[in-house]
Amino acid sequence: MERSMQIVDLLAPEDVVLDLRIQDKRRLVDEIARLCAKSADLEASTIAEALNARERLGSTGMGSGIALPHARLASLKRTFGLFIRLKAPVEFDAIDGQRVDLVFVLLLPERSQGDHLNALACVSRKLRDGLVRAALHDVWDAAGAYAILVGVP
């Protein structure tokens, strides 16, 4: 039996950013694209365009202060994740109207139909856990946040 997707399959320790200062959703998407560009080996403008196109379909603000911006990109070679904890919450048009301060970005190769849904479900399950969210708000460093996300005690 194939094991289910885990956060460790999606996120590298160096792709955790804590206490990012950002004013609004538009700037957040631009900063996400800039942060992802080198690791994903893509132009920041290509990433921003794909994320903004997805947001136009409906906000990826899933409630409880969480956003899960994601996009599928034809030129992406592997699934790429980025976790950001914002210094102060920003308006993100979330389903519950709450501002967002925990952001998990997923960039996926365009051909990854099943992986796309599995990755979103995996991240959503983790971040819907109130204890995980509380721990992510309290953690001091990126290594600690990574450990929380991948389930390392």
SEZARO-825081 format. One record per atom (N, C-alpha, C): x, y, z; residue in one letter. Coordinates in steps of 0.2 Angstrom, whole numbers, padded with zeros to 4 digits, always signed. Last residue first. Example, Ala and Ser with C-alpha at 12.3 -4.5 7.8 and 13.67 -1.06 7.14 Angstrom:
2
+0064-0011+0035S +0068-0005+0036S +0064+0000+0039S +0066-0028+0039A +0062-0022+0039A +0066-0016+0039A 
//
This chain:
153
+0043+0077+0085P +0042+0079+0092P +0048+0084+0094P +0038+0081+0069V +0044+0079+0073V +0043+0082+0080V +0029+0086+0059G +0027+0081+0065G +0032+0078+0069G +0031+0095+0050V +0032+0088+0048V +0031+0083+0054V +0027+0107+0058L +0024+0105+0052L +0025+0098+0050L +0037+0106+0069I +0029+0106+0070I +0026+0104+0064I +0049+0108+0061A +0047+0102+0066A +0040+0101+0067A +0047+0121+0057Y +0047+0115+0052Y +0046+0108+0056Y +0047+0128+0068A +0041+0128+0064A +0041+0122+0060A +0060+0126+0072G +0055+0123+0076G +0048+0123+0073G +0067+0132+0062A +0068+0125+0063A +0062+0122+0067A +0063+0145+0064A +0060+0142+0058A +0061+0134+0059A +0058+0149+0081D +0062+0149+0075D +0060+0145+0070D +0048+0150+0091W +0053+0155+0090W +0057+0155+0084W +0030+0146+0091V +0037+0144+0090V +0041+0150+0088V +0017+0151+0092D +0021+0151+0098D +0029+0150+0097D +0010+0148+0080H +0010+0155+0083H +0015+0156+0088H +0012+0134+0080L +0015+0138+0075L +0015+0145+0077L +0004+0130+0091A +0011+0129+0091A +0015+0133+0086A -0009+0134+0086A -0006+0137+0092A +0001+0136+0092A -0009+0125+0075R -0009+0132+0073R -0006+0136+0080R -0009+0112+0082V -0004+0114+0077V -0003+0121+0076V -0021+0114+0089L -0015+0113+0092L -0009+0115+0088L -0030+0114+0078G -0030+0120+0082G -0023+0119+0086G -0029+0108+0062D -0028+0106+0069D -0026+0112+0073D -0028+0113+0050R -0034+0114+0053R -0034+0112+0060R -0015+0110+0045L -0016+0117+0048L -0023+0118+0051L -0017+0096+0041K -0012+0098+0046K -0014+0105+0050K -0027+0097+0031R -0027+0093+0038R -0023+0095+0043R -0020+0105+0022S -0026+0107+0025S -0027+0103+0032S -0009+0097+0018V -0008+0103+0021V -0014+0106+0025V -0017+0086+0012C -0012+0085+0017C -0011+0091+0021C -0025+0092+0002A -0028+0089+0008A -0023+0088+0014A -0015+0097-0006L -0019+0102-0003L -0022+0098+0003L -0009+0084-0010A -0005+0089-0007A -0009+0094-0003A -0020+0078-0017N -0017+0075-0011N -0013+0080-0007N -0022+0087-0028L -0027+0086-0022L -0024+0083-0016L -0009+0085-0034H -0012+0092-0032H -0017+0091-0027H -0008+0072-0037D -0004+0074-0032D -0006+0081-0029D -0018+0071-0047G -0019+0067-0041G -0015+0070-0035G -0011+0079-0057Q -0018+0080-0055Q -0019+0077-0048Q +0002+0086-0063S +0001+0082-0056S -0006+0082-0054S +0005+0094-0073R +0003+0087-0075R +0001+0083-0069R +0011+0105-0068E +0004+0105-0071E +0001+0098-0072E +0018+0104-0052P +0019+0103-0059P +0012+0103-0062P +0014+0117-0039L +0014+0110-0042L +0015+0109-0049L +0016+0125-0025L +0017+0125-0032L +0018+0118-0035L +0009+0131-0011L +0010+0125-0014L +0011+0127-0022L +0011+0139+0005V +0011+0140-0002V +0012+0133-0006V +0003+0143+0019F +0006+0138+0016F +0005+0138+0008F +0002+0155+0031V +0002+0154+0024V +0006+0148+0022V -0005+0163+0044L -0002+0157+0043L -0003+0155+0035L -0013+0174+0045D -0006+0175+0047D -0002+0169+0046D -0027+0184+0039V -0023+0178+0038V -0016+0179+0041V -0043+0189+0046R -0037+0190+0043R -0032+0184+0043R -0059+0181+0042Q -0054+0183+0047Q -0047+0184+0043Q -0070+0177+0034G -0069+0184+0035G -0063+0186+0039G -0070+0164+0031D -0073+0166+0037D -0073+0173+0039D -0064+0164+0019I -0070+0161+0019I -0074+0163+0025I -0054+0178+0016A -0055+0171+0018A -0062+0170+0019A -0047+0189+0010D -0054+0187+0008D -0055+0180+0010D -0037+0193+0017F -0035+0189+0012F -0042+0186+0009F -0028+0205+0027E -0034+0204+0024E -0033+0199+0018E -0015+0199+0038V -0017+0203+0032V -0024+0201+0030V -0007+0199+0054P -0012+0196+0049P -0014+0201+0044P +0011+0201+0056A +0004+0204+0058A -0001+0201+0052A +0021+0192+0052K +0021+0196+0059K +0014+0199+0061K +0016+0176+0046L +0016+0184+0045L +0017+0187+0052L +0024+0162+0042R +0020+0165+0047R +0021+0173+0047R +0024+0152+0028I +0026+0158+0030I +0021+0160+0036I +0031+0139+0018F +0027+0141+0024F +0029+0147+0027F +0031+0131+0003L +0034+0137+0007L +0029+0138+0012L +0034+0118-0009G +0030+0121-0003G +0034+0126+0000G +0033+0110-0025F +0037+0115-0020F +0032+0118-0015F +0035+0097-0035T +0031+0100-0031T +0035+0104-0026T +0045+0099-0050R +0043+0096-0044R +0039+0100-0040R +0046+0107-0061K +0048+0101-0062K +0046+0096-0056K +0036+0119-0070L +0039+0117-0064L +0040+0109-0064L +0030+0123-0082S +0037+0122-0082S +0040+0120-0075S +0016+0124-0078A +0018+0119-0084A +0026+0118-0083A +0010+0124-0062L +0014+0128-0067L +0017+0122-0072L -0003+0127-0051R +0000+0122-0056R +0003+0126-0061R -0004+0134-0035A -0005+0135-0042A -0001+0129-0046A -0010+0142-0020H -0007+0136-0024H -0008+0138-0031H -0012+0147-0003P -0011+0149-0010P -0008+0143-0014P -0020+0145+0009L -0016+0140+0006L -0016+0142-0002L -0021+0153+0025A -0021+0154+0018A -0017+0148+0015A -0029+0155+0041I -0025+0151+0036I -0026+0153+0029I -0038+0160+0050G -0031+0163+0050G -0026+0160+0045G -0049+0152+0049S -0045+0151+0055S -0038+0154+0054S -0050+0150+0031G -0052+0151+0038G -0047+0150+0043G -0043+0149+0019M -0048+0144+0021M -0051+0144+0028M -0040+0158+0005G -0040+0159+0013G -0046+0154+0015G -0040+0158-0008T -0038+0152-0005T -0037+0153+0003T -0054+0165-0016S -0049+0165-0012S -0047+0159-0009S -0056+0161-0034G -0059+0161-0027G -0053+0161-0022G -0051+0165-0046L -0056+0159-0046L -0060+0159-0039L -0041+0173-0042R -0047+0176-0045R -0052+0171-0046R -0031+0164-0037E -0035+0169-0032E -0041+0172-0035E -0026+0160-0049R -0030+0155-0044R -0034+0159-0040R -0020+0171-0053A -0025+0168-0058A -0029+0164-0053A -0010+0173-0043N -0015+0178-0044N -0021+0175-0048N -0002+0162-0046L -0005+0162-0040L -0011+0167-0040L +0003+0165-0059A -0001+0159-0058A -0005+0159-0051A +0009+0177-0057E +0004+0177-0062E -0001+0171-0060E +0019+0173-0048A +0014+0178-0046A +0008+0178-0050A +0027+0165-0057I +0024+0162-0051I +0018+0166-0048I +0031+0174-0066T +0027+0168-0068T +0023+0165-0062T +0039+0182-0058S +0033+0185-0062S +0028+0179-0064S +0050+0175-0054A +0045+0177-0049A +0038+0179-0053A +0054+0161-0065E +0053+0168-0064E +0048+0170-0059E +0060+0146-0057L +0056+0149-0061L +0056+0157-0060L +0065+0137-0047D +0069+0138-0053D +0064+0141-0059D +0061+0136-0034A +0057+0132-0039A +0060+0133-0046A +0071+0143-0028S +0070+0136-0026S +0066+0132-0032S +0069+0156-0034K +0075+0153-0035K +0074+0145-0033K +0055+0159-0031A +0058+0159-0038A +0064+0155-0039A +0049+0160-0019C +0049+0154-0022C +0053+0153-0028C +0051+0174-0015L +0054+0169-0011L +0054+0162-0015L +0043+0180-0026R +0050+0181-0025R +0054+0176-0021R +0031+0175-0022A +0034+0173-0029A +0041+0174-0029A +0029+0180-0010I +0029+0173-0011I +0032+0171-0017I +0028+0194-0014E +0034+0191-0010E +0034+0184-0010E +0016+0194-0021D +0023+0196-0024D +0029+0193-0020D +0007+0190-0011V +0008+0186-0017V +0015+0188-0020V +0009+0202-0003L +0011+0195+0000L +0012+0190-0006L +0004+0212-0010R +0011+0212-0009R +0014+0205-0006R -0009+0208-0010R -0006+0209-0016R +0002+0208-0015R -0013+0208+0004K -0013+0202+0000K -0009+0202-0007K -0002+0219+0013D -0008+0217+0010D -0007+0210+0006D +0010+0221+0020Q +0005+0225+0022Q -0002+0222+0019Q +0022+0211+0030I +0019+0212+0023I +0012+0216+0025I +0035+0203+0037R +0031+0209+0038R +0028+0211+0031R +0037+0187+0044L +0037+0191+0038L +0032+0197+0039L +0038+0177+0054D +0037+0185+0055D +0039+0189+0049D +0048+0165+0045L +0044+0167+0051L +0044+0175+0052L +0048+0153+0033V +0049+0160+0034V +0045+0162+0040V +0054+0139+0026V +0050+0141+0032V +0052+0148+0033V +0063+0132+0018D +0057+0135+0015D +0052+0137+0020D +0073+0124+0023E +0075+0131+0022E +0069+0135+0019E +0067+0112+0025P +0068+0116+0031P +0069+0123+0029P +0054+0109+0012A +0061+0109+0015A +0062+0113+0021A +0039+0101+0009L +0042+0107+0012L +0049+0105+0014L +0033+0089+0004L +0031+0096+0001L +0036+0101+0003L +0036+0078+0012D +0036+0077+0005D +0036+0084+0001D +0032+0083+0025V +0040+0082+0023V +0041+0081+0016V +0019+0081+0024I +0021+0088+0024I +0029+0088+0022I +0014+0067+0015Q +0016+0070+0021Q +0019+0077+0019Q +0003+0056+0007M +0007+0061+0006M +0008+0065+0013M +0002+0038+0012S -0001+0045+0010S +0004+0050+0010S +0010+0025+0004R +0009+0029+0010R +0006+0036+0008R +0003+0011-0004E +0007+0017-0005E +0005+0022+0001E +0004-0006+0000M +0000+0000+0000M +0004+0006+0000M 
//
